[in-house]
Amino acid sequence: MEQKRSSFTGKLGFILAAAGSAVGLGNLWRFPYLAAKYGGGIFLLVYLVLAVTFGFALMIAEIAIGRKTGLSAIGAFKALDKRFSFLGYVAAIVPIIILPYYSVIGGWVTKYLFTFATGGGSDAAADGYFGGFIGKVGEPILWFAIFIGATAVVVLLGVEKGVEKVSKIMMPILVVLTIGIAIYTLTLPNALDGLVYYVKPDFSKFSGTTVLAAMGQLFYSMSLAMGIMITYGSYMKKDVHIESSTRQIEIFDTGIAFFAGLMIIPAIFSFYHGDEVLIGENLTKGPGLMFVMLPKVFDSMPGGDIIGALFFILVLFAALTSSISLMETIVSIFMDKLKVGRKVACLIVLGISVVIGLPSSLGFGVFSFIEPLGAGTSILDFFDFITNNVIMPVVAFITCILVGYVIKPKAIIEEVETNGKFSGKKLFTVVIKYIAPVCIVAILIFSVMEALGFIKV
């Protein structure tokens, strides 16, 4: 018996859920450290330009494909053209790989929130604390299980009562916390130097790698090329305007990333009292920035435990809204493909995710001898590289070919114009046919060559 497809209650529910998917760990630690690494203000400017062109076109295409077909990724691509059925399966692999390792990191965030909330901020700031924690066997797995269990409970409740309701609660709180902590950070000594570095473009620091890094971040940040926006589009009612919704999702996503930079970059400038060498070294530490450097910054502040707890609540909410979208996408695929109910699909996905996630959780301790991408890398790094740097660009490239040259942009434009004018259709057509495919190939080549050591940045 064909099941009635779930849907969001309206435009607000869709926007907050889709924005919740886009706003995640990529906004709160990856964006600030990439901005610091690639020239501050110039990276920010390049990212904003790409978001309203490149990101806009890809997101419009995915949402429209989902609503047009009313199916998750596997069924959607098949419905558009049977020759592209394979693309749905490739896209489905992305969330299946990402959800487990993302939940491992979500477990770390949950642990740090608990530590700060119970007055242990000084412990978290101590040298070796993070490495000691992730190197254990039982404790990281426990926090991983708590995080992914919470994700599963929300998905189990369904689209309207689970995904949408939680997004409507978490997203406004997340916005308030982000702005509040950013404002507080700017009151710290020397913080304004960090603000200037972050927002003032220095065109002497512009390069091709700046553009490629910004484009790569766009994939990571906006939940593109992993079936999520197709799935959420399939839950979108026909009376909701796709173009205006996409613009609002972009504002949410880019706004949170911008304020995350306002939280972190000025805080590091303040902590190191203008020492450019130490500032540069610590801003570009990647994940270590969140779990090693920021606890030290919070510990040095008056009321550091409270600020740290609020920060990690913010990060936890961002991580949860993204993990919920990842799991919802996989559950939707299983429900469509296996013709099973939500409960069964959710339990299957939870089981698979736990099994796949265990190696990532143990990759810093028991399995630390496995270094798949060279010395100093982990199993988690490998999963992250394969999805974000290889599979996602491939999916995005083939999607551009499908939309640009097979079903033609007109098919997407007609879906967008179901209930209103598509003012950006000329931009969409040019980007999806000519600009995006070239850019995506450049991202793929650059990221693979960088991973192999042929390019140093």
N, C-alpha and C positions, 0 to 999 in steps of 0.2 A: 504494500500500500504506500502511495506517494505521500511523504510527510509535508505539511505546510511549512514553508520556509519562514524562519524567524525574521524579525525586522526591528530596527530602531523605531522609537515612538515618533521621532521627527528630526528636524534639522539640528537642534541643539544636542540631542542625544548622539547623533552621528558625528558631529564636529568634535565633541568632547571625547568620545571613544577613539576616533581616528587621531586626534591630537595627542591623546594619552598614549596611543601606540607609538607615534612619532617621537614624543618626548620621553627620553629614557637616559640610560647611562651615557649614551653618546653625546647628549647635550651637556651633561653635568660634569664630566671629566675629560672626555675626548675633545670636545670643541675648545675648551679653554687651553688645553696643552698644545693643540695644533695651532691655535691663534698665536700662542707664545712662540712656538717653534718657527712659524712662517711669517714673522714680522708684525704681529699685533694688528694694528689698524688696517693695513693693506690686505691681510687675510680676511678680516671682517668685511671689507668692502667687496672683495671678490666673491665671498660666500653669498652676500646679499644679492648681488647681480645674478649669480647662478641659481639661487633659490627661486627668484621670480621669473626665470626663463626655463632653464634646464629642468629643475625640480618640478616646476609648475606643469610642464608638458607631460612628464612621466607620470605624475600623480593623477592628472586629469585622465590620461589614457587608462590607467589601472582601475580607477573608481568607475569610469564609464563602462569598461569591459565587464566588471562585476555586476553593475546594475542592468546592463543590456541583456546579459545571459541569465542572471539570477542564480549563478553557480559559483562555487569556490574554484580555485586556480585550475585544477585538473579538468573539470568539466567545462570551464569557461573557454579555455583555449581550444578544446575539441569542438565546442559549439561554433566558434568563429571560423575554424578551418581544420578539418580532420588531420591534415598534414602536420599541423602544429600541436597535436595531442601530446607529443613528447615534452613540449615546453612546460606543460602543467606539472608533469612529474618532476622535472628538473627544479622548477620553482618550489614545489612542495618539499624538496630535500632541504632547502635553506632553513625554514623554521624548525624542522625536525632536528637539524644539527645545532642550531643556535639556542633553542630553548633550554637544553640541558646545561650547557656551559654558562649561559646567561644566568640561569638559576643558581649555579655555583657562586657566581659573583654576587647575586642577590642575597645569598646566604651570608656572605662576608659583610654586606651592608647591614643586614639584620643583626649580626653579631656586634658590629660597631655601635649601632643604635642602642642595643642593650647595655653595652659597656659604658657609654656616655650617660645614658639615662639612670644608671645605678651608681654614678659618681666615680667611674673608673677612667676618666679622660686622661689622667696623668699616666696610667698604665699603658693606654693605647698610644700615647706619645713617646713612650720609651723606645730606644733603639732595639731592634730585633723583635719587637712585639708582633708585627704583621707576619714576618717570615716564620716565627715560631708557631703562630696560630695556623697558617695554611699548610705548614709541614706536618701537622698532626694527622691522625687517621680518623678518630671518632668525631671530634668536635666540628670540623668543617662539614662532614657528612650530615650531622644533626641539623646544623643551620641551613644547609642546602635542602634537606627534607622539609623543614618548617616553611621555607620560602616557596618551594614548588607545591607544597600541600595547600598553602593559602591561595596560590594561583589557581589550583584545580578546583577549590571550593567555589570561587567566583565564576569560573567557566561552567561548572556544574549547574549553577543557578540559571544559566541561559543568557541570551543576548540582552533582553530588556531588563530582567530582574537582577542579572549578574553584571555583565560587561558594562552596560549603559549606566546602571545605578551607581556602581562603584566609581566610574569615570566622572559622573556628575558630582560626587563627593570629593574625590581625590584631586581633580584638576584645579578647582578654585583654591583649595588649600595649598596646593603646590605653587600656584602663581603668587599667592600672598607671601608664603615663606621665602620664595626666591627673591622677590622684590625687597622684602623686609631685611633679609640677611645681607643683600647687596648694599642697601642703604647704610646698614650698620658698619659694614666693612669699609665703606668710603669715609667714615669718621675716624678711622685709625691713623696714627702718625705715618707719614710718607705714602699713604694710600693714593693720594691724588697723582703722584708720579706714575703709579701703575695705571690709573685711569687714562692719563695722557698717552701712555704707551699702547694701551688697548684700543682706543678709539681714533687716534690720529694716524691717518695713512702715511707711511713712509715709502714713497714710490721707488726709492733706491733698493728696497728689499723685495720688489716684485720680480717674479720669475715664473717659468713654466711649471716648476714644481709647486709653487703656491696655488696655481689654478688646479692642478691635478689633485693636490691634497684637499682642496676645498670641494672638488667634485666627489672625491672618495667619501668625505665626511657627509655629503648630501645623501648618498645611498644609506650610510649607516644611521643617519639621524632621522630621515623621513620615511623609514620603513618601506623603501622601494625595492622592487624586484625580489620579493619573498612571498608573494601571494596575499599579504595582509590587506592591502588596499583593495584588491580584487574581492576578497571575502567580505570586507566591510561594505564595499560598494554593492554587493549582492543583498545586503540587509537594508539598503537605502531605499526609501519610498520614492515613487516617481514624481511626487510633488516637491521634492527637495532639489534646489538648483545646485548642480555640481560645481560650476565655476566659482560661485561666491563661497561655497563650502570649502573648496580647495584653498582659496585665498585665506580664509580664516584659519584653516589648519596650519598653513605656512606661517601666519602671524604668530600663532601659539608656539609652534616649534622653534622658529627663529628667535622669537622674543625670549623664551626660556633659555636658549643657548646663549644669547647676548647677556642676560642677567647672570647666568652662571659664570661667564667670564668676569663680570663686575664683582662677583663674590670672591673669586679665586685669585685673579691676577693682582689686584690691589692688595689683597691680604698677604700674598707672598712678598710683594714689594715692602710692605710694612714690617713684616717679620725680619727681613734681612737688611733693613735700614738703608736701602739704596745700593747694596753691594751687587753690581751687575753680574759678576761671575756666578755667585751663589744663586741669585735670582734665576739666571738662565739655566743653570744646572737643575734646579728643583722644579721649575715650571714645565720642563719637558720630560718629566719622569713617567708620563703615562699613568697606568693604574697606581703606581707608587705615590703619585701626587695625592690621590684621594685617601689612601690607606696608611701612608707613612708621613707625608709632609703636612697635610691639613690637620691631623690630630695634634702635631707640634704647634701649629699656628693657634688652634683653639685653646690649647693648654696655656699659651702665653697671654691669652686675653682675660680680662675680668669676666667672671661668670662663664668660663670656657666650657664647662660641662653642659650648661644649658644651651649655649650656641652650638656646640658639637651635636647635642641630641636633636636640636631643631634641624640642623643641616642633614643629619642622617635620616630623619623622618622624611625630609624633602627627597633625598636620594632614594629611599625605600619606596615612596609613592611613585616616583618616576620609573623605578625598576619594575614595580608591580604592574603598572598600567601597560608597560611594554611586554612583560612576560605573559600577561593575560591575553594580549592580542596575538602573540605567537602561538599560545596553546589553543586559543579559539580558532585560529586559522587551520591548525592541524586537525582539531576535532571536527571542524566543518568538512574538511576533505574526507575524513574517515566516515562521517555520517552520509555524505553524498555517494561515496564509492562503495562502502560496505552495506549501505542501507540499514544501519543500526541506529538506535536511539542515542541521545546526548549522553546519558549516564554510562552506557557501555563504551562509547567512543572515548569519553573522558578518562575512564579507568584504564583503557588500553594505552592511551597517549601518556598518562601519568607513569605507567609501568615502563614503557619504552624510554621515557625521558630520564627516569631514575637510573636505569641500566646504562644508558649512554653517558649520563652525567658523572657517574662514579669515577671513571678514569680521569676526568678533568679535575675532580675534587682531590684525587689522590696523586695528581701529577706533580705536586710540589713536595711530596714526602716519599711514600712507598715507590711511586713510579717516576721520581725525579730524574732517574738515569735515562729516561726516554726523552731525547731532545730532537724531535722530528724536523725542525727547521734550523738546526745547528746549535752550537754551544749556547747555553743559557735560555733556550726556549723550552716550552712545556707543551703538553698535550692540548691544553686550553688554547695556547697560541696557534697551534696547528688548525684546530677547528675554526678559530676566528679568521685565520688567513684564507682557508679554503672557501668559506662562505662569503666573507666580505670582499675579498680581493680577486676571487676567481668566479665562483658560481653566480653571484649577484650581477656583476657586469655582463656575463654571458647571457643571463636571462633578460636583462634590460636591453641588450643589443638585439637579440632575436625578437623581443616584443616590439622594438622600433621598426624592424623589418616587416613584421606582420602588419602593424598598424599603418606604416608609411607606404608600403608597396603591395600588400596582398588584399586586406579588407579595405584599404585606403583611409585617409584621415576623415573623409566624409562620414563614414560609419560611426566614428566617435563623436564628431561634431553634431550629427543628428540626435544622438542620445543626450548630449549635453543640452541641446536646444529643445528638448522635449517640453520644457516648461519655462523657457526664457531665452533671451539672446546670449550668444557666446561671443563676448567682445574680444576675447583673445584668440579667436580661431586662426587668424593669419600667423600669429606668433607660434601657436601650437603646431601648425602644419610645417612651418619652416624648421622648427626645432626637432620635431619627431622624425622628419624625413632626412634632414641634412646635418644638422649640428650635433644632435645627441648621439647618433651612431659613431661619428668620428671621435667625439669626446670619450665615449665609453671604451672604444678600442684603445685609445691613449691611456686611459686609467688602467685597463687590464695589463697592457704591456709594461707600463711604469711600475705598477705594484708588484708584478712578478719579477721584474729585473731588480727592483729594490730588495725583495726578499731573498733573491739569489746572490745578492752582494755586488751586482754589476753597477748599481747606482748608489751613491752615498749622498744622503741629505742631512 
